[in-house]
């Protein structure tokens, strides 16, 4: 069940994403921002839409295969909610909770009196959260060409938001330095945590190595890449 949660959450975590961050949805006073009271707006919306679809009669057999009892159903939903909420990396409260849970789960000085089941469940929860975070930015931990492909698509998405008046700045103005900061303060620390938790074996070395290589190549070539992406966009507009 838990393994399928990871797959399911990765598939649905960006359902109905509008191409702008939560902060912009709140700024626009969108219906979903109001409904979710400005907290993890896109993530909560994705969970609710996907869950409603899963409960449709056409997926009766799939539901029966996933959970056979109400207890399993409740556990599946809770794990999905926790996993998808973990992809909201901008919410400071959620970030603080996850960091505290990580420190407690992988502390060098564990509480020896704590129930073993509680310890195991906490570790499993935090590993799943970091796994889904990694899947959300998996392109940064793969070959340079994979990273470039999805980096360009995100750049185009944000540029379109700018043209539509849904962003204050063109990504051209901040993309190079922004990606360096993203690697330094999120991607590489995340890859190091995947290695530290010891769950992924030698694969964690691969993730970290790719992240560091891509960071170095972006530092060397990123400004040129941004120029090329803008030329491509302007060329397409002229055509």
C-alpha positions as CSV (number, residue, x, y, z in Angstrom):
1,X,0.0,0.0,0.0
2,X,2.7,2.4,1.0
3,X,4.7,1.8,-2.2
4,X,1.6,2.5,-4.3
5,X,1.0,5.7,-2.4
6,X,4.4,6.9,-3.6
7,X,3.5,6.2,-7.2
8,X,0.0,7.6,-6.9
9,X,1.2,10.7,-5.2
10,X,3.9,11.4,-7.8
11,X,1.3,11.0,-10.6
12,X,-1.3,13.3,-9.1
13,X,0.7,16.0,-7.1
14,X,0.3,18.6,-9.9
15,X,-3.2,17.9,-11.1
16,X,-4.8,21.1,-12.4
17,X,-1.7,23.1,-11.8
18,X,-2.3,26.6,-13.3
19,X,1.3,27.4,-14.1
20,X,1.8,29.9,-11.2
21,X,2.9,29.5,-7.6
22,X,0.6,29.5,-4.6
23,X,1.6,33.1,-3.7
24,X,0.2,34.3,-7.0
25,X,-3.0,32.3,-6.6
26,X,-3.4,34.0,-3.2
27,X,-2.5,37.4,-4.7
28,X,-5.2,37.0,-7.4
29,X,-7.7,36.0,-4.7
30,X,-8.6,32.9,-6.8
31,X,-11.5,30.6,-5.8
32,X,-9.2,27.8,-4.7
33,X,-7.0,30.2,-2.7
34,X,-10.0,31.4,-0.8
35,X,-11.4,27.8,-0.4
36,X,-8.1,26.5,1.0
37,X,-7.5,29.7,3.0
38,X,-4.2,30.4,1.3
39,X,-2.5,27.3,2.6
40,X,-0.9,24.8,0.2
41,X,-3.5,25.9,-2.3
42,X,-2.4,24.0,-5.5
43,X,-1.4,20.9,-3.5
44,X,-4.7,20.6,-1.7
45,X,-6.6,21.2,-4.9
46,X,-4.6,18.4,-6.6
47,X,-5.4,16.0,-3.8
48,X,-9.1,16.8,-3.8
49,X,-9.5,16.6,-7.6
50,X,-7.6,13.3,-7.8
51,X,-9.4,11.8,-4.8
52,X,-12.8,12.7,-6.3
53,X,-11.8,11.1,-9.5
54,X,-10.6,8.0,-7.8
55,X,-14.0,7.7,-6.0
56,X,-15.8,7.7,-9.4
57,X,-17.7,4.5,-10.2
58,X,-15.4,3.8,-13.2
59,X,-12.5,3.2,-10.8
60,X,-14.4,0.8,-8.5
61,X,-12.0,-2.1,-9.4
62,X,-8.9,0.0,-8.9
63,X,-10.1,1.1,-5.4
64,X,-10.8,-2.5,-4.5
65,X,-7.2,-3.4,-5.5
66,X,-5.8,-0.5,-3.5
67,X,-7.8,-0.8,-0.2
68,X,-10.1,-3.5,0.9
69,X,-11.3,-2.0,4.2
70,X,-12.2,1.5,5.5
71,X,-9.1,1.4,7.7
72,X,-6.9,0.8,4.6
73,X,-8.8,3.5,2.7
74,X,-8.2,6.1,5.5
75,X,-4.5,5.1,5.8
76,X,-4.1,5.4,2.0
77,X,-5.7,8.8,1.9
78,X,-3.6,10.1,4.9
79,X,-0.4,8.9,3.3
80,X,-1.4,10.6,0.0
81,X,-2.2,13.8,1.7
82,X,1.1,13.8,3.6
83,X,3.1,13.0,0.5
84,X,1.5,15.7,-1.8
85,X,1.7,18.3,1.0
86,X,5.4,17.6,1.1
87,X,5.8,19.1,-2.4
88,X,4.8,22.5,-1.0
89,X,8.4,23.6,-0.2
90,X,7.6,27.3,0.1
91,X,5.3,27.1,3.2
92,X,7.6,28.0,6.2
93,X,5.4,26.2,8.7
94,X,5.4,22.9,6.8
95,X,9.1,23.2,6.2
96,X,9.8,23.7,9.9
97,X,7.7,20.7,10.8
98,X,9.5,18.4,8.2
99,X,12.9,19.6,9.3
100,X,12.1,18.9,13.0
101,X,10.7,15.5,12.1
102,X,13.9,14.7,10.1
103,X,16.2,15.7,13.0
104,X,14.2,13.6,15.4
105,X,14.0,10.6,13.0
106,X,17.7,10.6,12.2
107,X,19.2,12.1,15.4
108,X,22.6,10.9,16.5
109,X,21.2,10.7,20.0
110,X,17.8,8.9,19.7
111,X,15.4,8.5,22.5
112,X,16.0,5.0,23.7
113,X,12.7,4.9,25.6
114,X,10.5,5.7,22.6
115,X,8.3,3.0,21.2
116,X,10.1,1.2,18.3
117,X,6.9,1.3,16.2
118,X,6.7,5.1,16.6
119,X,10.3,5.5,15.6
120,X,9.9,3.3,12.5
121,X,6.7,5.0,11.4
122,X,8.3,8.4,11.8
123,X,11.3,7.4,9.7
124,X,9.0,5.9,7.0
125,X,7.0,9.1,6.9
126,X,9.9,11.4,6.5
127,X,11.6,9.1,3.9
128,X,8.3,9.1,1.8
129,X,8.1,12.9,2.1
130,X,11.7,13.3,0.8
131,X,11.1,10.7,-1.9
132,X,8.1,12.6,-3.3
133,X,10.1,15.8,-3.1
134,X,12.8,14.2,-5.1
135,X,10.4,12.9,-7.7
136,X,9.0,16.5,-8.0
137,X,12.5,17.8,-9.0
138,X,13.9,14.6,-10.4
139,X,15.2,16.3,-13.6
140,X,17.8,18.1,-11.5
141,X,19.3,14.8,-10.4
142,X,19.6,13.2,-13.8
143,X,21.7,13.7,-16.9
144,X,22.3,17.3,-18.0
145,X,20.1,16.9,-21.1
146,X,17.2,15.7,-19.0
147,X,17.7,18.6,-16.6
148,X,17.8,21.1,-19.6
149,X,14.7,19.7,-21.1
150,X,12.5,20.2,-18.1
151,X,14.3,23.4,-17.0
152,X,13.3,24.9,-20.3
153,X,9.7,23.8,-20.0
154,X,9.4,25.4,-16.5
155,X,11.1,28.6,-17.8
156,X,8.6,28.8,-20.7
157,X,5.7,28.2,-18.2
158,X,6.8,31.1,-16.0
159,X,7.5,33.3,-19.1
160,X,3.9,32.7,-20.3
161,X,2.6,33.6,-16.8
162,X,4.6,36.9,-17.1
163,X,3.2,37.7,-20.5
164,X,-0.3,37.0,-19.2
165,X,0.3,39.5,-16.4
166,X,0.4,36.8,-13.7
167,X,4.0,37.4,-12.7
168,X,5.8,40.6,-11.9
169,X,9.1,39.7,-13.5
170,X,10.2,37.8,-16.6
171,X,12.2,34.7,-15.6
172,X,14.9,36.0,-17.9
173,X,15.9,38.4,-15.1
174,X,16.4,35.9,-12.3
175,X,16.7,32.4,-13.8
176,X,20.5,32.0,-13.8
177,X,21.0,33.1,-10.2
178,X,17.8,31.5,-9.1
179,X,18.8,28.0,-10.4
180,X,22.2,28.3,-8.6
181,X,20.4,29.1,-5.3
182,X,17.9,26.3,-6.0
183,X,20.7,23.8,-6.3
184,X,22.6,25.2,-3.3
185,X,19.8,25.5,-0.8
186,X,17.3,22.8,-1.9
187,X,18.4,20.3,-4.5
188,X,21.9,19.3,-3.2
189,X,20.7,19.3,0.5
190,X,17.8,17.1,-0.5
191,X,20.1,14.7,-2.4
192,X,22.3,14.6,0.7
193,X,19.4,13.7,2.9
194,X,18.4,10.9,0.5
195,X,22.0,9.6,0.9
196,X,22.0,10.1,4.7
197,X,18.8,8.2,5.3
198,X,20.4,5.1,3.8
199,X,17.3,3.8,2.1
200,X,18.3,4.2,-1.6
201,X,21.7,2.5,-1.5
202,X,24.1,3.4,-4.3
203,X,21.3,5.2,-6.2
204,X,21.6,8.1,-3.7
205,X,25.3,8.6,-4.8
206,X,24.0,8.8,-8.4
207,X,21.4,11.4,-7.4
208,X,23.9,13.6,-5.5
209,X,26.6,13.3,-8.2
210,X,24.2,14.3,-11.0
211,X,22.9,17.2,-8.9
212,X,26.4,18.5,-8.3
213,X,27.4,18.1,-11.9
214,X,24.3,19.9,-13.2
215,X,25.0,22.7,-10.7
216,X,28.5,23.1,-12.0
217,X,27.5,23.0,-15.6
218,X,24.7,25.5,-15.0
219,X,27.2,27.8,-13.3
220,X,29.4,27.5,-16.4
221,X,26.7,27.6,-19.1
222,X,23.5,28.8,-17.5
223,X,23.7,32.4,-18.7
224,X,24.2,31.2,-22.3
225,X,21.3,28.8,-21.8
226,X,19.0,31.6,-20.7
227,X,19.9,33.7,-23.7
228,X,19.2,30.7,-26.0
229,X,15.8,30.1,-24.4
230,X,14.9,33.7,-24.8
231,X,16.0,33.7,-28.5
232,X,13.9,30.6,-29.1
233,X,10.9,32.2,-27.5
234,X,11.3,35.5,-29.5
235,X,11.9,33.5,-32.7
236,X,8.7,31.6,-32.1
237,X,6.8,34.8,-31.5
238,X,8.0,36.3,-34.8
239,X,7.1,33.1,-36.7
